[in-house]
């Protein structure tokens, strides 16, 4: 069924495209981003009202993380976290376009979640083209009425005259210097640059507006309502290929291997520093190598369990319970190894300090463990609901990084470590990590503006060269931020930048 109000949706898309160009294109990311997302949601609400479409009540929760990540994009300055925030917003908008009025998100399977990042933009282009065609048909009718107006010929004549006058004016300006001077005063100084800017901004407005127009139309398109949540690109259910015996043998073989690994190497996995044989491995190798392999094993185990669960025939409750019990043992042993990997990385941080690339895996492991727990819940109690747990785990991972404030956390923990270790750090350095120091001020000065308030508060707790390096960085950063005129415009207001500048402005550098 066609859209009822194609012209309204077309105008809404163009308005959003123009807003995107004015607020976001070529500007630093700031408060303009959540404002733009709010305008997109407002346009969506109007579109649903125009088309008399209602969202599924069970899907309304998705707007909460959408707005949260949009706001956090204007709060956190860490580049990776900002990338995750913007990516989460884009993916959630795609999720809304595909499922808001079609299927409860809790009932969508993994293939459905796998295809929506491709389906949403593709169908937005398709529906956008169809809306444009419908709008052209409606516009033709309006144009017939417009032609009957008495003032219409004048306007049409002006539109026809405009390109002709421009061409002749350019030719005459080349023929006469005085005429060219008059035109120069009337037109922008650099007419070519003016035309280029109009073309660029017009292109941005049209492209973004077309995609958003199509997304609005696709969200409420009525032909999709009878699909009952089944996407046209979703994979059909896989026919079971394995019997319970084959799967049970495979799972329990893995369980025996994991159990032997855990039992034999309990002192090595959980003993910490005292169990590291420095003659055979370095401190870094102990923590870093073990961490990587154990996390990889955990991810592969989750994939193995999902695959076997889809391919295994289970006849009757007894076979189902046996398969579930074997899978539960596998998950339990995997969680034990995840705890080991978590501790290995923590020991590595205690010896080398905290960095982004050590904190991200820590948070990832926590959510991976929670996802394994959710797998058990869906295995025993709520079959078919695992996919929504994957979505929540991904959103939770990004949300945790935002709440943690990674760069601020790194500065504070490294300074605490610097003070706690004191002179003993040099003894640890000689044994475990030759050439290391208690703190790496160069790394701290490479962090984002999220770290500046913590650096301002901590600089006087440092001594010697670390203190001088951080203080010099803060002085230079104050001058740099003071000269940043782009951030002074309200669309570019960013809370992290604001907090950093306030902290620097109120800082009194010591010797």
C-alpha positions as semicolon CSV with decimal commas, in nm:
position;residue;x (nm);y (nm);z (nm)
1;X;0,000;0,000;0,000
2;X;0,146;0,340;-0,093
3;X;0,233;0,613;0,154
4;X;-0,058;0,848;0,228
5;X;0,146;1,166;0,268
6;X;0,451;1,137;0,042
7;X;0,502;1,512;0,006
8;X;0,507;1,562;0,383
9;X;0,759;1,282;0,427
10;X;0,967;1,424;0,141
11;X;0,972;1,767;0,304
12;X;1,054;1,613;0,644
13;X;1,350;1,430;0,491
14;X;1,478;1,745;0,319
15;X;1,438;1,942;0,641
16;X;1,644;1,682;0,826
17;X;1,905;1,686;0,550
18;X;1,932;2,065;0,574
19;X;1,955;2,043;0,953
20;X;2,231;1,784;0,926
21;X;2,426;2,011;0,692
22;X;2,390;2,313;0,920
23;X;2,456;2,136;1,250
24;X;2,693;1,848;1,179
25;X;2,861;1,859;0,837
26;X;3,221;1,973;0,877
27;X;3,175;2,070;1,242
28;X;3,319;1,921;1,564
29;X;3,085;1,673;1,726
30;X;2,895;1,830;2,011
31;X;2,548;1,899;2,145
32;X;2,429;1,923;1,785
33;X;2,442;1,544;1,754
34;X;2,184;1,455;2,023
35;X;1,976;1,752;1,907
36;X;1,972;1,614;1,553
37;X;1,873;1,267;1,678
38;X;1,584;1,422;1,873
39;X;1,471;1,596;1,553
40;X;1,489;1,263;1,366
41;X;1,272;1,101;1,632
42;X;1,030;1,394;1,615
43;X;1,006;1,349;1,237
44;X;0,946;0,978;1,292
45;X;0,666;1,054;1,535
46;X;0,504;1,292;1,287
47;X;0,541;1,038;1,006
48;X;0,372;0,768;1,214
49;X;0,091;1,009;1,295
50;X;0,046;1,105;0,929
51;X;0,033;0,740;0,829
52;X;-0,176;0,627;1,130
53;X;0,084;0,371;1,237
54;X;0,160;0,274;1,597
55;X;0,484;0,118;1,729
56;X;0,482;-0,210;1,916
57;X;0,475;-0,133;2,287
58;X;0,737;-0,399;2,359
59;X;0,987;-0,215;2,136
60;X;0,968;0,129;2,298
61;X;1,263;0,053;2,528
62;X;1,498;0,087;2,231
63;X;1,460;0,467;2,243
64;X;1,629;0,477;2,586
65;X;1,972;0,348;2,474
66;X;1,938;0,547;2,151
67;X;1,906;0,876;2,338
68;X;2,169;0,771;2,594
69;X;2,437;0,704;2,333
70;X;2,341;1,018;2,139
71;X;2,390;1,229;2,451
72;X;2,714;1,051;2,546
73;X;2,859;1,142;2,206
74;X;2,852;1,501;2,333
75;X;2,985;1,404;2,677
76;X;3,282;1,170;2,619
77;X;3,582;1,281;2,410
78;X;3,764;0,947;2,388
79;X;3,788;0,873;2,014
80;X;3,709;0,501;2,035
81;X;3,418;0,550;2,276
82;X;3,282;0,829;2,053
83;X;3,304;0,596;1,753
84;X;3,112;0,330;1,947
85;X;2,849;0,583;2,057
86;X;2,787;0,710;1,704
87;X;2,787;0,355;1,565
88;X;2,539;0,245;1,832
89;X;2,308;0,534;1,743
90;X;2,320;0,452;1,371
91;X;2,258;0,082;1,433
92;X;1,971;0,151;1,673
93;X;1,810;0,380;1,416
94;X;1,838;0,094;1,166
95;X;1,686;-0,142;1,422
96;X;1,397;0,098;1,470
97;X;1,339;0,128;1,096
98;X;1,325;-0,248;1,047
99;X;1,141;-0,370;1,357
100;X;0,964;-0,088;1,542
101;X;0,620;-0,164;1,397
102;X;0,685;-0,514;1,262
103;X;0,817;-0,751;1,528
104;X;0,903;-0,756;1,899
105;X;1,278;-0,728;1,934
106;X;1,280;-1,004;2,194
107;X;1,150;-1,251;1,936
108;X;1,395;-1,169;1,655
109;X;1,654;-1,441;1,592
110;X;2,026;-1,404;1,525
111;X;1,989;-1,406;1,144
112;X;1,735;-1,125;1,178
113;X;1,982;-0,916;1,378
114;X;2,261;-1,009;1,138
115;X;2,085;-0,877;0,827
116;X;1,927;-0,557;0,958
117;X;2,244;-0,339;0,923
118;X;2,230;-0,412;0,549
119;X;1,853;-0,427;0,516
120;X;1,784;-0,087;0,676
121;X;1,992;0,129;0,436
122;X;1,897;-0,081;0,134
123;X;1,525;-0,059;0,199
124;X;1,558;0,310;0,287
125;X;1,690;0,373;-0,064
126;X;1,414;0,161;-0,217
127;X;1,135;0,324;-0,014
128;X;1,289;0,667;-0,063
129;X;1,273;0,622;-0,440
130;X;0,912;0,509;-0,418
131;X;0,817;0,805;-0,197
132;X;0,986;1,044;-0,438
133;X;0,786;0,893;-0,724
134;X;0,461;0,922;-0,529
135;X;0,547;1,278;-0,433
136;X;0,607;1,357;-0,802
137;X;0,261;1,224;-0,888
138;X;0,101;1,430;-0,612
139;X;0,310;1,728;-0,714
140;X;0,189;1,703;-1,072
141;X;-0,165;1,751;-0,951
142;X;-0,060;2,050;-0,744
143;X;0,127;2,189;-1,043
144;X;-0,188;2,178;-1,256
145;X;-0,364;2,387;-0,994
146;X;-0,063;2,614;-0,970
147;X;-0,068;2,680;-1,344
148;X;-0,418;2,821;-1,316
149;X;-0,309;3,094;-1,073
150;X;-0,276;3,442;-1,225
151;X;0,069;3,505;-1,078
152;X;0,206;3,165;-1,185
153;X;0,329;3,277;-1,530
154;X;0,539;3,551;-1,368
155;X;0,713;3,304;-1,139
156;X;0,769;3,059;-1,422
157;X;0,916;3,338;-1,631
158;X;1,156;3,436;-1,352
159;X;1,274;3,076;-1,315
160;X;1,330;3,058;-1,692
161;X;1,515;3,390;-1,700
162;X;1,752;3,315;-1,414
163;X;2,003;3,085;-1,596
164;X;1,985;3,301;-1,911
165;X;2,064;3,620;-1,719
166;X;2,353;3,452;-1,535
167;X;2,516;3,341;-1,863
168;X;2,486;3,683;-2,029
169;X;2,602;3,863;-1,715
170;X;2,922;3,657;-1,707
171;X;2,990;3,732;-2,074
172;X;2,928;4,105;-2,034
173;X;3,149;4,123;-1,726
174;X;3,434;3,984;-1,932
175;X;3,372;4,246;-2,200
176;X;3,363;4,555;-1,976
177;X;3,568;4,623;-1,659
178;X;3,324;4,879;-1,515
179;X;3,033;4,638;-1,553
180;X;3,246;4,364;-1,397
181;X;3,322;4,590;-1,100
182;X;2,952;4,651;-1,041
183;X;2,883;4,279;-1,052
184;X;3,173;4,213;-0,815
185;X;3,016;4,440;-0,557
186;X;2,676;4,277;-0,596
187;X;2,796;3,915;-0,596
188;X;3,005;3,726;-0,338
189;X;3,378;3,794;-0,362
190;X;3,460;3,448;-0,493
191;X;3,165;3,347;-0,706
192;X;3,320;3,014;-0,806
193;X;3,384;2,928;-0,442
194;X;3,029;3,037;-0,362
195;X;2,889;2,802;-0,628
196;X;3,113;2,521;-0,504
197;X;2,993;2,563;-0,147
198;X;2,631;2,572;-0,259
199;X;2,686;2,250;-0,455
200;X;2,858;2,074;-0,163
201;X;2,603;2,175;0,097
202;X;2,319;2,108;-0,142
203;X;2,457;1,763;-0,214
204;X;2,487;1,684;0,157
205;X;2,134;1,805;0,219
206;X;1,988;1,600;-0,066
207;X;2,181;1,279;0,012
208;X;2,115;1,279;0,387
209;X;1,759;1,398;0,332
210;X;1,691;1,120;0,080
211;X;1,823;0,847;0,312
212;X;1,628;0,979;0,611
213;X;1,314;1,024;0,401
214;X;1,346;0,663;0,290
215;X;1,408;0,552;0,647
216;X;1,095;0,730;0,769
217;X;0,892;0,574;0,490
218;X;1,035;0,227;0,543
219;X;0,955;0,239;0,913
220;X;0,583;0,289;0,846
221;X;0,548;0,110;0,511
222;X;0,230;-0,095;0,532
223;X;0,325;-0,379;0,301
224;X;0,562;-0,507;0,569
225;X;0,302;-0,542;0,843
226;X;0,183;-0,887;0,738
227;X;0,531;-1,035;0,764
228;X;0,497;-1,094;1,139
229;X;0,856;-1,009;1,210
230;X;1,006;-1,233;0,941
231;X;1,255;-1,045;0,728
232;X;1,274;-1,125;0,358
233;X;1,649;-1,180;0,392
234;X;1,636;-1,377;0,717
235;X;1,779;-1,726;0,700
236;X;1,533;-2,015;0,731
237;X;1,569;-2,252;1,026
238;X;1,853;-2,502;0,984
239;X;1,749;-2,868;0,969
240;X;1,917;-3,075;1,243
241;X;2,202;-3,278;1,095
242;X;2,348;-3,437;1,407
243;X;2,210;-3,679;1,659
244;X;2,241;-3,632;2,033
245;X;2,519;-3,890;2,055
246;X;2,751;-3,705;1,817
247;X;2,694;-3,370;1,988
248;X;2,726;-3,514;2,338
249;X;3,055;-3,684;2,250
250;X;3,192;-3,360;2,101
251;X;3,078;-3,146;2,394
252;X;3,202;-3,379;2,664
253;X;3,536;-3,423;2,489
254;X;3,572;-3,047;2,511
255;X;3,464;-3,061;2,874
256;X;3,731;-3,319;2,956
257;X;3,996;-3,107;2,787
258;X;3,886;-2,793;2,972
259;X;3,864;-2,974;3,304
260;X;4,214;-3,119;3,264
261;X;4,347;-2,775;3,172
262;X;4,190;-2,614;3,477
263;X;4,290;-2,886;3,724
264;X;4,649;-2,923;3,606
265;X;4,719;-2,552;3,585
266;X;4,526;-2,413;3,882
267;X;4,845;-2,281;4,047
268;X;4,959;-2,127;3,719
269;X;4,620;-1,977;3,636
270;X;4,536;-1,833;3,976
271;X;4,860;-1,822;4,169
272;X;4,970;-1,484;4,042
273;X;5,321;-1,348;4,070
274;X;5,463;-1,618;4,297
275;X;5,393;-1,891;4,040
276;X;5,562;-1,725;3,744
277;X;5,879;-1,906;3,642
278;X;6,095;-1,614;3,535
279;X;6,351;-1,850;3,392
280;X;6,099;-1,981;3,137
281;X;5,871;-1,684;3,068
282;X;5,864;-1,310;3,126
283;X;5,600;-1,134;3,329
284;X;5,452;-0,983;3,014
285;X;5,436;-1,318;2,836
286;X;5,259;-1,478;3,132
287;X;4,982;-1,218;3,142
288;X;4,946;-1,121;2,778
289;X;4,974;-1,460;2,610
290;X;4,747;-1,645;2,850
291;X;4,488;-1,369;2,836
292;X;4,460;-1,372;2,457
293;X;4,421;-1,747;2,417
294;X;4,170;-1,783;2,699
295;X;3,943;-1,507;2,569
296;X;3,958;-1,655;2,219
297;X;3,863;-1,995;2,359
298;X;3,563;-1,838;2,536
299;X;3,436;-1,676;2,217
300;X;3,483;-1,995;2,015
301;X;3,301;-2,200;2,281
302;X;2,997;-1,973;2,257
303;X;2,993;-2,015;1,880
304;X;3,034;-2,393;1,914
305;X;2,741;-2,420;2,156
306;X;2,515;-2,213;1,929
307;X;2,611;-2,422;1,626
308;X;2,559;-2,754;1,800
309;X;2,232;-2,632;1,945
310;X;2,104;-2,554;1,595
311;X;2,228;-2,877;1,434
312;X;2,143;-3,134;1,702
313;X;1,824;-3,340;1,701
314;X;1,677;-3,381;2,049
315;X;1,387;-3,619;2,087
316;X;1,209;-3,602;2,418
317;X;1,286;-3,427;2,743
318;X;1,564;-3,667;2,845
319;X;1,777;-3,593;2,540
320;X;1,718;-3,222;2,579
321;X;1,826;-3,232;2,943
322;X;2,139;-3,431;2,858
323;X;2,240;-3,183;2,589
324;X;2,166;-2,887;2,816
325;X;2,364;-3,042;3,101
326;X;2,669;-3,099;2,880
327;X;2,644;-2,741;2,751
328;X;2,613;-2,610;3,106
329;X;2,933;-2,786;3,210
330;X;3,108;-2,637;2,908
331;X;2,990;-2,287;2,999
332;X;3,095;-2,335;3,362
333;X;3,449;-2,436;3,269
334;X;3,465;-2,153;3,016
335;X;3,368;-1,898;3,281
336;X;3,648;-2,032;3,502
337;X;3,896;-1,967;3,221
338;X;3,748;-1,622;3,167
339;X;3,812;-1,545;3,533
340;X;4,169;-1,660;3,483
341;X;4,209;-1,435;3,178
342;X;4,064;-1,145;3,375
343;X;4,317;-1,196;3,653
344;X;4,607;-1,232;3,411
345;X;4,525;-0,897;3,258
346;X;4,486;-0,740;3,602
347;X;4,834;-0,861;3,699
348;X;4,968;-0,717;3,375
349;X;4,810;-0,380;3,460
350;X;4,956;-0,384;3,810
351;X;5,305;-0,426;3,663
352;X;5,275;-0,203;3,357
353;X;4,994;0,040;3,434
354;X;4,647;0,093;3,288
355;X;4,584;0,173;2,921
356;X;4,287;0,183;2,687
357;X;4,384;-0,143;2,519
358;X;4,390;-0,317;2,857
359;X;4,063;-0,173;2,990
360;X;3,854;-0,250;2,681
361;X;3,923;-0,626;2,705
362;X;3,845;-0,617;3,078
363;X;3,500;-0,472;3,012
364;X;3,452;-0,708;2,718
365;X;3,524;-1,012;2,936
366;X;3,265;-0,904;3,193
367;X;2,993;-0,876;2,930
368;X;3,104;-1,198;2,762
369;X;3,065;-1,378;3,095
370;X;2,717;-1,225;3,138
371;X;2,630;-1,333;2,784
372;X;2,737;-1,689;2,865
373;X;2,509;-1,674;3,167
374;X;2,222;-1,553;2,948
375;X;2,294;-1,843;2,714
376;X;2,230;-2,082;3,001
377;X;1,904;-1,904;3,084
378;X;1,783;-1,935;2,725
379;X;1,905;-2,294;2,712
380;X;1,700;-2,409;3,011
381;X;1,415;-2,158;3,047
382;X;1,365;-1,919;2,753
383;X;1,456;-2,088;2,422
384;X;1,477;-1,856;2,125
385;X;1,563;-1,544;2,326
386;X;1,941;-1,558;2,301
387;X;1,964;-1,298;2,022
388;X;1,823;-1,014;2,232
389;X;2,088;-1,097;2,492
390;X;2,358;-1,039;2,231
391;X;2,208;-0,697;2,155
392;X;2,189;-0,606;2,525
393;X;2,547;-0,726;2,583
394;X;2,677;-0,510;2,296
395;X;2,485;-0,208;2,421
396;X;2,598;-0,280;2,777
397;X;2,963;-0,295;2,668
398;X;2,942;0,050;2,509
399;X;2,738;0,192;2,798
400;X;2,992;0,063;3,052
401;X;3,277;0,239;2,871
402;X;3,076;0,562;2,882
403;X;2,995;0,533;3,250
404;X;3,351;0,430;3,335
405;X;3,497;0,736;3,156
406;X;3,800;0,540;3,034
407;X;4,058;0,817;3,004
408;X;3,972;0,967;3,343
409;X;3,991;0,619;3,496
410;X;4,333;0,556;3,340
411;X;4,482;0,875;3,482
412;X;4,346;0,824;3,833
413;X;4,442;0,458;3,857
414;X;4,792;0,514;3,720
415;X;4,854;0,801;3,959
416;X;4,728;0,588;4,250
417;X;4,959;0,309;4,139
418;X;5,246;0,560;4,115
419;X;5,190;0,668;4,476
420;X;5,128;0,320;4,616
421;X;5,434;0,158;4,461
422;X;5,673;0,440;4,544
423;X;6,028;0,320;4,576
424;X;5,919;-0,045;4,571
425;X;5,828;-0,001;4,205
426;X;6,194;-0,001;4,119
427;X;6,244;-0,336;4,288
428;X;5,952;-0,479;4,093
429;X;6,088;-0,325;3,779
430;X;6,425;-0,492;3,817
431;X;6,272;-0,838;3,866
432;X;5,971;-0,840;3,640
433;X;5,993;-0,557;3,391
434;X;6,342;-0,416;3,329
435;X;6,337;-0,059;3,205
436;X;5,983;0,016;3,324
437;X;5,898;0,317;3,537
438;X;5,620;0,386;3,783
439;X;5,423;0,598;3,538
440;X;5,430;0,689;3,169
441;X;5,353;1,063;3,147
442;X;5,385;1,064;2,767
443;X;5,100;0,817;2,735
444;X;4,883;1,018;2,975
445;X;4,928;1,332;2,765
446;X;4,805;1,147;2,456
447;X;4,464;1,077;2,607
448;X;4,155;1,273;2,514
449;X;4,004;1,575;2,686
450;X;3,822;1,334;2,919
451;X;4,156;1,293;3,101
452;X;4,238;1,662;3,154
453;X;4,039;1,725;3,476
454;X;4,206;1,422;3,635
455;X;4,548;1,535;3,510
456;X;4,494;1,882;3,657
457;X;4,401;1,729;3,993
458;X;4,691;1,482;3,985
459;X;4,983;1,681;3,847
460;X;5,098;1,798;4,191
461;X;5,100;1,437;4,314
462;X;5,376;1,360;4,064
463;X;5,741;1,447;4,097
464;X;6,046;1,506;3,880
465;X;6,028;1,457;3,505
466;X;5,671;1,312;3,501
467;X;5,541;1,624;3,674
468;X;5,728;1,858;3,438
469;X;5,605;1,675;3,129
470;X;5,242;1,672;3,238
471;X;5,256;2,038;3,349
472;X;5,403;2,146;3,016
473;X;5,133;1,953;2,834
474;X;4,859;2,121;3,038
475;X;5,001;2,468;2,971
476;X;5,010;2,399;2,597
477;X;4,661;2,247;2,603
478;X;4,521;2,559;2,772
479;X;4,659;2,779;2,494
480;X;4,534;2,538;2,226
481;X;4,182;2,518;2,365
482;X;4,167;2,893;2,415
483;X;4,245;2,944;2,045
484;X;3,992;2,684;1,924
485;X;3,725;2,908;1,771
486;X;3,529;2,618;1,621
487;X;3,429;2,500;1,967
488;X;3,287;2,838;2,060
489;X;2,985;2,795;1,836
490;X;2,690;2,644;2,019
491;X;2,639;2,339;1,788
492;X;2,995;2,226;1,876
493;X;2,948;2,254;2,253
494;X;3,093;1,939;2,408
495;X;3,077;1,865;2,778
496;X;3,422;1,703;2,793
497;X;3,577;2,005;2,621
498;X;3,391;2,240;2,856
499;X;3,503;2,052;3,167
500;X;3,861;2,032;3,044
501;X;3,882;2,404;2,971
502;X;3,727;2,494;3,307
503;X;3,977;2,271;3,486
504;X;4,269;2,423;3,297
505;X;4,145;2,780;3,346
506;X;4,127;2,730;3,722
507;X;4,463;2,557;3,744
508;X;4,761;2,735;3,900
509;X;5,080;2,575;3,759
510;X;5,342;2,496;4,017
511;X;5,714;2,464;3,972
